[in-house]
């Protein structure tokens, strides 16, 4: 999860890239992304207290919103991705007067063990937790894919939609150092 603070009357943007190889790794030729925005505990600073964010629906232009679950402390949205490209998640408060601390997590729906693949291990984890709710023995928060507070057959169907997804080595490894694509002779002097 990426921690952040959302000021009043603003939104934050987070960009991500989906490659053609990501899409063809599932039988359906699409992937379902899970976007979770959670309010984190309030923090007292010399200027005052930064509250926990009451998140609104995280938005991704160009993608189909499949479901949203929001309990006031966290918003979980599932989006269908059918085309490769660069997309941006917009994080908003529940209304214009909402501000505060939060964390955002963008993941592949169904990757319960967070290994960047949706496979038999994830399916076994979900099967073991099926029918449970928070506080019950066997409950696994990652298995509540749609964030509705219960692990149901809807979560299982979502995992099945992404079953077979395998991250390619090229897309899972960040470059060892930043790569810049400037033309030879490009003026990089500071603008005064």
Secondary structure, DSSP 8 states (H G I E B T S, - for coil): -EEEEE-TT--EEEEEEE-HHHHHTSTTS-EEEEEEEEE---EEETTEEE-B--B---EETTSEEEEEEE-SSEEEEEEEE-S-EEEEEEE-BSSTT--EEEEEEEEETT-TT-SSB-SHHHHHHHHHHTT-BTTSTT--GGG-TT-SSB--HHHHHHHHHHTT-B--HHHHS--SS------TT---S---
